[in-house]
Amino acid sequence: MGDESVWGVETAARYDSPGTGMFAAQVLGPTVDRLSALAGDAPALEFAIGTGRVAVPLAERGVRVAGVELSRPMIDQLRTKVGHDTIPVVEGDMTTAIAPGAGDFGLVYLVYNAISCLLTQAEQVECFRNAARHLRPGGRFVIELWVPELRKLPPGRQATVGRVEPGYILLDTYDVLNQHVVSHHFRFGDGKRAELFRSPHRYIWPAELDLMAQCAGFELETRHADWHEAPFTAESTSHVSVYQLA
Ligand SMILES: C[S@@+](CC[C@H](N)C(=O)[O-])C[C@H]1O[C@@H](n2cnc3c(N)ncnc32)[C@H](O)[C@@H]1O
């Protein structure tokens, strides 16, 4: 998933949408509020930091933020905004890469469904273990992840429509045997041509995520439906889960 074909130069160049979508103030404001409250005075580490969508405003709040990121083009985009002195980033895999200061972070966070970029259960468990390696005792690992939408998938069907907006359709195709989903993002105008961005994921049920956390020495502290801390219910489509290192 972290390979050049998905998170390459082209994706990195068009990833940011300042002020809209995932970069809208209504999305980033509550995300940064919650993460900065969880970090307190301790340094924070973002796994799969990308172009710094969250890390840059979090650093502007005064939190010391570092990152791990597999894609060089995504890091290059981040570097157009801030230098290494402000947000140091280790280029590497979040299952294995070690950031300077490991063992002293108070918060590790992994948002926008990025744990699902790891395509096997073993890698996802390793990601938890790597978060634990970076945290001080009592430190927290925060995960933002969507809830698999299998209830929308009638027997015999392989795809769900995730989102429909003017000029945009998201189709998710499922391989339920292997717990894989491929998101197909179609962008189009009035003409006949559409642009397609495809990303493969391994979906995870909340209970499975909690078990992965336990394997790495964490306990679930809180789970909410969003960054505003709305209650997580059977109808929630996403969650923000906070794990604490025992
Ligand atoms: C959906 S983007 C999220 C970026 C950023 N966290 C955000 O919220 O905008 C997923 C990111 O995960 C990165 N990624 C995928 N697999 C990775 C891995 N194994 N280790 C580190 N980063 C990875 C990709 O390169 C990409 O930057």
The ligand as an ORCA input file, in Angstrom:
! r2SCAN-3c Opt
* xyz 0 1
  C      -4.711      8.353      3.790
  S      -3.046      8.887      3.836
  C      -3.027      9.655      5.437
  C      -1.956     10.718      5.566
  C      -2.107     11.596      6.808
  N      -2.009     10.821      8.022
  C      -3.417     12.342      6.787
  O      -4.203     12.186      7.724
  O      -3.652     13.094      5.833
  C      -2.170      7.375      4.114
  C      -0.679      7.543      4.271
  O      -0.144      6.321      4.764
  C       1.149      6.160      4.213
  N       1.545      4.768      4.389
  C       0.988      3.681      3.790
  N       1.580      2.567      4.220
  C       2.525      2.952      5.121
  C       3.452      2.239      5.937
  N       3.519      0.908      5.886
  N       4.273      2.944      6.746
  C       4.210      4.292      6.779
  N       3.346      5.021      6.045
  C       2.510      4.354      5.223
  C       0.960      6.608      2.785
  O       2.185      6.848      2.118
  C       0.094      7.859      2.999
  O       0.892      8.998      3.201
*
